[in-house]
Amino acid sequence: MTDRKPPLALYLAAPRGFCAGVDRAIKIVEMALQKWGAPVYVRHEIVHNKYVVDGLRAQGAVFVEELDDCPPDRPVIFSAHGVPKAVPAEAARREMVYVDATCPLVSKVHIEAERHHEQGRQMVMIGHAGHPETLGTMGQLPDGEVILVETVDDVAGIEVRDPDALAFITQTTLSVDDTAGIVAALKARVPNIVGPHKEDICYATTNRQAAVKAMAPGCDALLVIGAPNSSNSKRLVEVGAQAGCRYAQLVQRAADIDWRALEGIRSVGITAGASAPEVLVNEVIDAFRARFDVTVKPVVTAEENVEFKVPRVLREPA
């Protein structure tokens, strides 16, 4: 007589996983390898996911942290997170072939920051210190023109040059709810502050957080598939916990699941950050099926059909 597996309701969030910006960035590296051959250099991880990066490395991509680590005679690609203005300027000075894989929604924030700067406004950026996207966005303007705030408490300490000439922008991968609180604090402190015409937090971040909010209250546990250096993935864990799920954890893949912590559960929610491929979602589902009698229940809160074109240089013949 075989032991029967315990029943488990597995709630699967949709949307989840790859966004259009991540999909485009990966295609850029793959197309660059096809066009120029290996090695192709990539400044910073193209997206924050070890499985993706290792797969591209196996095809001939070389990941480095700075432009100085790239030979001048090989192509270099800038990651989806964006780079400071000084980086492409230096690549051009060195006469390097380079391709910018910055997500178009991040580029939109860059353009927005420049527009405000041209109109004489100082900038406040809501973001995480040291994150590549924050560094890239702040690097669009001269030193001192962008003030970084991470929390509501930071707002009280900012020193503003002119309260009538101030604007704010945000990192695209923040918690929607946390950012709303910081924006409210900024508006209370500087009533004339100018905000973006359209929300800077991107559609994919917003949609994935909404799906988790809908799913988390009914789950004994929530697993977010994503990398520990992925901002949007970490925010999904926080959103799940805030929405009422008592156990919300980030895992890179199935091998990272703490099964002892899941003993006795009857329902689990699964989602994936915007840089996590679906193959890792399927791997996690298979791991649950090996241990439980799984019933998959999709939780669909939005449909996504966004697609971004790759740069023209990669669509032209070599």
C-alpha positions in Angstrom: 0.0 0.0 0.0 1.5 3.3 -1.1 1.3 6.5 1.0 -1.1 9.0 -0.5 0.2 12.4 -1.1 -1.4 15.2 0.9 -3.7 17.5 -1.1 -2.4 21.0 -2.0 -4.1 23.9 -3.7 -1.4 25.7 -5.8 -2.4 29.2 -6.7 -0.5 30.4 -9.8 -0.3 34.2 -10.2 -0.8 35.8 -13.7 0.8 37.9 -14.8 4.2 36.6 -13.5 7.7 36.2 -14.8 9.3 37.9 -17.8 8.3 41.4 -18.7 8.7 43.0 -22.1 11.9 44.9 -21.1 13.6 41.7 -19.8 12.5 39.7 -22.9 14.0 42.4 -25.1 17.3 42.6 -23.2 17.8 38.9 -23.4 17.1 38.9 -27.2 19.6 41.8 -27.6 22.4 39.6 -26.1 21.4 36.6 -28.2 21.1 38.6 -31.4 24.5 40.3 -30.7 26.1 36.9 -30.4 24.5 35.8 -33.7 25.7 39.0 -35.4 29.2 39.5 -34.0 30.0 36.1 -32.6 31.5 35.4 -29.2 32.6 36.9 -27.0 30.1 39.8 -26.5 30.6 41.8 -23.4 27.7 42.9 -21.1 28.2 45.6 -18.5 26.5 44.3 -15.4 24.1 41.4 -15.4 21.8 41.9 -18.3 18.8 41.1 -16.0 18.9 40.0 -12.4 18.6 36.2 -12.7 21.4 33.7 -12.3 19.7 31.0 -14.6 19.4 33.6 -17.4 22.9 35.0 -17.0 24.5 31.5 -16.8 22.6 30.5 -20.0 23.9 33.6 -21.9 27.4 33.0 -20.5 27.3 29.5 -22.0 26.6 31.1 -25.4 29.6 33.4 -25.2 28.4 36.4 -23.2 31.0 37.8 -20.8 29.6 39.8 -17.9 31.7 42.6 -16.4 31.0 45.4 -13.9 32.7 48.3 -15.7 33.5 49.5 -19.2 37.2 49.3 -18.4 36.9 45.5 -18.2 35.8 45.4 -21.9 38.3 45.2 -24.7 37.8 48.0 -27.2 37.5 45.7 -30.2 34.5 43.7 -29.0 30.9 44.7 -28.7 29.5 45.7 -25.3 25.9 45.7 -24.2 24.4 47.9 -21.4 22.0 46.1 -19.1 18.2 46.5 -18.9 18.6 48.6 -15.8 20.2 51.5 -17.6 23.5 53.2 -17.2 24.8 56.7 -16.3 25.3 59.0 -19.3 29.0 58.9 -18.8 29.1 55.2 -19.8 27.9 55.4 -23.5 29.9 58.7 -23.8 33.1 56.8 -22.8 32.3 53.9 -25.1 31.9 56.4 -28.0 35.2 58.1 -27.1 36.9 54.7 -27.2 35.2 54.0 -30.6 33.6 50.8 -29.2 30.6 49.1 -30.7 27.9 49.2 -28.1 24.2 48.4 -27.8 21.9 49.9 -25.2 19.5 47.3 -23.7 18.0 49.7 -21.2 14.3 49.0 -20.8 12.3 51.6 -22.7 10.3 52.3 -19.5 13.5 53.1 -17.7 14.6 55.3 -20.6 11.3 57.1 -20.2 12.2 58.1 -16.7 15.7 59.2 -17.9 14.0 61.5 -20.5 11.6 62.8 -17.9 14.6 63.6 -15.5 16.4 65.5 -18.3 13.2 67.4 -19.2 12.8 68.6 -15.6 16.5 69.5 -15.4 16.2 71.6 -18.6 13.3 73.4 -17.0 15.5 74.3 -14.0 14.0 71.8 -11.6 16.0 69.9 -9.0 15.0 66.2 -8.9 14.0 63.9 -6.1 14.4 60.2 -7.0 12.5 57.6 -5.0 14.6 54.5 -5.2 17.1 52.1 -3.6 20.6 53.3 -3.0 23.2 51.3 -5.0 20.6 49.6 -7.3 21.8 49.7 -11.0 18.6 51.4 -12.2 18.9 54.1 -9.5 22.6 54.7 -10.3 21.8 54.9 -14.1 18.9 57.3 -13.6 20.7 59.6 -11.2 23.7 59.5 -13.6 21.6 61.2 -16.3 22.0 64.5 -14.5 25.0 66.4 -13.1 26.1 65.6 -9.5 23.9 67.3 -6.9 20.9 67.6 -9.2 19.2 64.5 -7.9 18.3 63.8 -4.2 17.7 60.1 -3.4 15.0 59.1 -0.9 14.3 55.5 0.1 11.7 55.9 2.8 9.1 58.3 4.2 11.6 59.2 7.0 14.1 60.3 4.4 11.7 63.0 3.1 12.0 65.1 6.3 15.8 65.4 5.9 16.1 66.5 2.3 17.6 69.9 1.5 15.9 71.5 -1.4 17.4 74.4 -3.4 14.1 75.9 -4.4 10.7 74.4 -3.3 9.1 76.0 -6.3 11.5 74.2 -8.7 11.4 70.6 -7.6 10.2 67.4 -9.3 10.2 63.7 -8.4 10.8 60.5 -10.4 10.9 56.9 -9.2 12.6 53.6 -9.8 10.4 51.4 -12.0 10.4 48.3 -9.7 9.3 49.7 -6.3 6.4 48.7 -4.1 3.3 50.6 -5.4 1.9 51.1 -1.9 5.2 52.1 -0.2 5.9 54.6 -3.0 2.5 56.1 -2.6 3.4 56.9 1.0 6.7 58.5 0.1 5.0 60.6 -2.6 2.4 61.7 -0.1 5.1 62.8 2.3 6.9 64.7 -0.5 3.8 66.5 -1.4 3.1 67.4 2.2 6.7 68.7 2.6 6.9 70.5 -0.8 3.3 71.2 -2.1 4.5 72.5 -5.4 6.6 69.5 -6.3 6.0 68.2 -9.9 5.3 64.5 -10.5 5.5 62.4 -13.6 2.7 62.7 -16.2 2.3 58.9 -16.0 3.3 56.6 -13.1 7.0 55.7 -13.2 6.5 52.3 -11.6 6.2 50.1 -14.7 3.2 48.1 -15.8 4.9 44.7 -15.0 5.8 45.6 -11.5 2.3 47.0 -10.8 0.6 44.0 -12.4 2.7 41.4 -10.5 2.1 43.1 -7.2 -1.7 43.3 -7.9 -1.8 39.5 -8.6 0.1 38.8 -5.3 -2.4 41.0 -3.4 -5.3 39.1 -4.8 -3.7 35.7 -4.1 -1.8 36.1 -0.8 -4.7 36.3 1.7 -5.9 32.8 0.8 -2.6 31.1 0.9 -0.8 29.4 3.7 2.5 30.2 2.0 3.8 32.3 -0.9 6.9 31.6 -2.9 8.3 34.2 -5.2 10.7 32.9 -7.8 13.5 35.4 -8.3 17.0 36.5 -7.6 18.1 38.0 -4.2 19.4 41.1 -6.1 16.1 41.5 -8.0 14.3 44.6 -6.7 10.9 43.7 -8.2 11.1 40.1 -6.8 11.9 41.3 -3.3 9.0 43.7 -3.4 6.7 40.8 -4.3 7.7 39.0 -1.1 7.0 42.2 0.9 3.6 42.8 -0.8 2.6 39.2 -0.1 3.5 39.5 3.6 1.7 42.9 3.9 -1.4 41.3 2.2 -1.7 38.7 4.9 0.3 35.7 3.9 2.1 34.4 7.0 5.0 32.8 5.1 6.3 34.6 2.1 9.7 33.7 0.8 12.0 34.4 -2.2 13.5 31.3 -3.9 15.8 31.2 -6.9 14.7 27.8 -7.9 13.1 24.5 -6.6 16.3 23.5 -4.8 16.0 26.5 -2.5 12.5 25.6 -1.1 12.5 25.0 2.7 10.2 22.0 2.8 10.3 21.8 6.6 8.8 25.3 6.8 5.9 24.1 4.6 4.9 21.1 6.6 1.1 21.0 7.1 0.3 23.6 4.4 -2.8 23.2 2.3 -2.4 26.1 -0.1 0.6 27.8 -1.6 0.8 30.8 -4.0 3.5 30.9 -6.6 4.6 33.9 -8.7 7.8 35.0 -10.4 9.7 38.3 -10.6 10.0 40.0 -14.0 13.4 38.6 -14.7 12.6 34.9 -13.8 11.9 32.6 -16.7 8.9 30.3 -16.8 11.1 27.2 -16.9 11.9 27.9 -13.2 8.2 28.2 -12.4 7.5 24.8 -13.9 10.5 23.4 -12.0 8.9 24.6 -8.7 5.5 23.2 -9.7 7.0 19.8 -10.5 8.8 19.8 -7.1 5.4 20.3 -5.4 3.8 17.6 -7.5 6.5 15.2 -6.3 5.4 15.8 -2.7 1.7 16.7 -2.9 -1.5 15.9 -4.8 -1.5 19.3 -6.5 -4.5 21.2 -7.9 -3.4 24.2 -9.9 -5.7 27.2 -9.6 -4.7 30.2 -11.8 -5.2 33.7 -10.3 -5.5 36.0 -13.3 -5.7 39.8 -12.5 -4.5 41.3 -15.8 -3.5 40.4 -19.4 -0.2 41.6 -20.8 0.6 42.0 -24.5 3.4 44.6 -24.4 6.4 44.1 -26.7 9.4 46.2 -27.3 11.5 46.3 -30.5 15.2 45.5 -30.4 17.6 48.2 -31.6 17.9 48.7 -35.4 21.6 47.8 -35.4 20.7 44.2 -34.5 18.0 44.0 -37.2 20.4 45.1 -39.9 22.6 42.5 -41.7 26.1 42.2 -40.4 
